[in-house]
Amino acid sequence: TEPELTRYFERDDPGQLPALLRTIPRDRSVFLHGEGTRATHASQPLRPLSGVPIDLAIERGMPVVPVRFTGGLPLAPGGKRDFPVGMAKQDVHVGAPLDPATLAALPYKERVARVSEAIGALGPREDAPNPPQAELPDADARAVLASLVDEAAVPADAWARAFLALVHAAPER
């Protein structure tokens, strides 16, 4: 029912971001990833945030809610991931909303720093992967996963498990 719930923009053309954000209806919230892309390992520091979304929140009178994900990334760099390492559960840390009027009273650079600090203060100081998920529930599922991994070179901890979850949720489809 909401065909444009997710929106993307070209990172090589950050000038697109303000116009794109203004297309979001005023009665909606906006969830932005701080890095603008997925992190690749747990020790990767938060990259500098853009002030554009913060300015939009101030313009619309919307609070900024800091959010941090932990427990899903490996300790060492290893490329982008679509799923948490070992299909582990991720921890989502949600901070107290930052008042748009309070942010507006700060100089531009301090606004961005305040939001970055609020995100960085959430969750554990050192991120580490959570324990991997238990094995697939039954022998049939494990056999299908093994054949996908062997025949189609699908990573065992990625799309194959997602596919199997869908198949087991609605096998008649």
C-alpha positions in Angstrom: 0.0 0.0 0.0 3.1 2.3 0.3 5.0 1.9 -3.0 7.6 4.6 -2.2 8.4 3.6 1.4 12.1 3.2 0.5 14.0 5.8 -1.4 17.5 5.8 -2.8 19.8 8.5 -4.2 23.2 8.5 -5.9 25.9 8.8 -3.3 28.1 10.4 -6.0 25.6 13.3 -6.3 24.7 14.3 -2.7 23.0 17.4 -4.0 20.0 15.1 -4.8 19.4 14.4 -1.1 17.6 17.6 0.0 15.1 17.5 -2.8 14.5 13.7 -2.3 13.9 14.2 1.5 11.4 17.0 0.8 9.3 14.5 -1.2 8.5 12.6 1.9 5.1 13.5 3.3 5.1 15.6 6.4 3.2 13.0 8.4 6.0 10.4 8.0 9.2 9.7 9.8 12.5 9.3 8.1 15.0 6.6 8.9 18.5 7.3 7.6 21.7 5.2 7.8 24.5 7.4 9.2 27.1 6.0 6.8 24.9 6.2 3.8 26.0 2.6 3.1 26.3 -0.6 5.1 29.3 -0.9 7.4 31.6 -3.9 6.7 32.9 -4.7 10.2 32.2 -4.1 13.8 35.2 -1.8 14.5 34.4 0.5 11.7 33.8 4.0 13.1 30.7 6.1 12.3 31.5 8.2 9.3 30.7 11.9 9.4 26.9 12.6 9.1 25.4 14.9 6.6 23.6 17.9 8.2 20.9 17.8 5.4 18.5 15.4 7.2 19.0 17.2 10.5 18.1 20.5 8.8 15.0 18.8 7.3 14.0 17.6 10.7 14.4 21.1 12.1 12.4 22.6 9.2 9.6 20.2 9.8 9.7 20.3 13.6 10.5 16.6 13.8 12.6 15.1 16.5 15.8 13.3 15.5 15.9 9.8 17.1 19.4 8.3 17.3 19.6 4.6 16.5 22.5 2.1 16.5 22.7 -1.5 15.3 25.2 -3.8 17.0 25.9 -7.6 17.0 25.6 -8.3 13.3 29.0 -7.5 11.8 32.2 -9.5 11.9 35.3 -8.1 13.8 37.4 -7.9 10.6 36.6 -6.3 7.3 35.1 -8.7 4.8 32.9 -6.8 2.3 29.3 -5.7 2.4 26.8 -8.0 4.0 23.1 -8.5 3.4 22.5 -10.4 6.6 24.2 -10.4 10.0 27.2 -12.7 10.3 26.1 -16.2 11.3 22.5 -15.0 10.8 22.8 -13.8 14.4 20.1 -11.6 15.9 21.1 -7.9 15.8 20.6 -5.5 18.7 18.9 -2.3 18.0 19.6 0.6 20.4 17.2 3.5 20.3 18.1 6.7 22.0 16.1 9.6 23.4 14.7 11.9 20.7 16.6 15.1 20.1 14.4 18.1 20.1 14.4 20.0 16.8 14.3 23.4 18.6 17.3 22.5 20.7 19.2 21.4 17.6 18.2 24.6 15.7 19.7 26.7 18.4 23.2 25.1 17.8 25.6 26.2 15.1 25.5 23.8 12.1 28.7 21.9 12.9 27.5 21.3 16.6 24.1 20.0 15.4 25.8 17.3 13.4 28.2 16.6 16.3 25.3 16.3 18.8 23.5 13.7 16.6 26.7 11.7 16.0 27.5 11.7 19.7 24.0 10.5 20.5 24.4 7.6 18.1 27.8 6.7 19.4 26.7 6.7 23.0 24.2 3.9 22.3 24.9 0.2 22.9 28.2 -1.3 23.9 31.4 0.7 23.6 33.0 -2.2 21.6 30.8 -3.9 19.0 31.2 -7.6 18.5 29.1 -10.2 16.6 26.3 -11.9 18.5 26.3 -15.7 18.7 25.3 -17.4 15.4 21.8 -18.6 14.9 21.2 -22.3 15.7 21.1 -24.7 12.8 18.2 -24.8 10.4 15.1 -26.6 12.0 15.0 -29.8 10.0 17.0 -32.2 7.8 15.0 -31.3 4.7 15.8 -27.6 5.1 19.5 -28.4 5.7 19.6 -30.6 2.5 18.0 -27.9 0.4 20.5 -25.4 1.8 23.4 -27.7 1.1 22.3 -28.2 -2.5 21.9 -24.4 -3.0 25.4 -23.8 -1.7 27.0 -26.6 -3.7 25.1 -26.1 -7.0 24.5 -22.4 -7.2 27.4 -21.1 -5.1 25.0 -19.3 -2.8 26.7 -18.3 0.5 25.3 -20.5 3.3 24.7 -17.6 5.6 23.0 -15.3 3.1 20.3 -15.6 0.6 19.9 -19.4 0.9 18.6 -19.1 4.4 16.3 -16.3 3.5 14.9 -18.3 0.6 14.4 -21.3 2.8 12.6 -19.3 5.4 10.2 -18.1 2.8 9.7 -21.7 1.4 9.0 -23.1 4.9 6.7 -20.2 5.8 4.5 -20.8 2.7 5.4 -24.0 0.9 2.1 -24.1 -1.1 3.2 -20.9 -2.9 
